[in-house]
């Protein structure tokens, strides 16, 4: 997983394998050390509701950022095939996007009608 923070945007880019892992109900995570603190970013595929949302939790010396993703969003992402845009939603002033890395994506491009 690759996560990019940019002004009011957070982009989560995952591999095709990670998408499969999420669709099976498993959490995907990445951790990085930041001097004496650390940050863990998770994608939780077991969210309720219709849209993605992000939560931030501070716990002692670790910061957790969790993208909650309902299963319908994962199905839509899978069904769209190879697509650079992925799925994007607004959470207040924040834009969240979930994408599959097209460089290593074996899924065919979505057919246009």
C-alpha positions, 0 to 999 in steps of 0.5 A: 500500500502506498499512501499520499497526503496532499493538502485536503486529499488522502490517496490510498493506492493498493496492489491487486493482491491487496484488493483481493485480500481486502475483498476476503475481509482482511485488513491491509496495513503499513507502518512507518517509523517517524523518529521516536513516533510511528504511524500505522495506516490501515484499510479496514474492509468491514465498514458499515454504511455506503461510503468510505471514511477515514478515522484518526486515533493517537495512542501514546507514541503511535498515530493510526489512520484507518480508511473504513471501506464498505464491501460495496465500494470494494466490489465497485473498485474490483469491477471497474477493472484497470482504472487510474482514477479509482473511487473518490469520496468527500468527507467534509473538506477532505477528499479520499481516494482508493486506487489499484496500482495500474502498473501491476494490475492484470485486470482488463480495463473497464469496457465503455459503452 
